Amino acid sequence: MAMPTLYVENVPEELYGALRERARRNRRSIAAETICLLEHSVPTRAELKRRAELSRAVLKIRRKGLWGGPGPSTEEMLSEDRVR
């Protein structure tokens, strides 16, 4: 199965230069660097599903009271540290 091709026009020169430099630092082609950036920035359906499951798991833990609460405030931690 052939992979789709993406063409991007009118890329600002400064952005293209930054992308080219980033690709050079990571020893990738500009196309490979662009794909890497897209993979890390644009969530797929599977990634959105994984995030939703994680969110539900966190909410479940919080509802059960296993989270341990919000913890001490900054003021309480500073006060306790001064006593030491």
Sequence and secondary structure as in RCSB ss.txt:
>XXXX:A:sequence
MAMPTLYVENVPEELYGALRERARRNRRSIAAETICLLEHSVPTRAELKRRAELSRAVLKIRRKGLWGGPGPSTE
EMLSEDRVR
>XXXX:A:secstr
            HHHHHHHHHHHHHTT  HHHHHHHHHHHHS  HHHHHHHHHHHHHHHHHHHHT S  S   HH
HHHHHHHH 
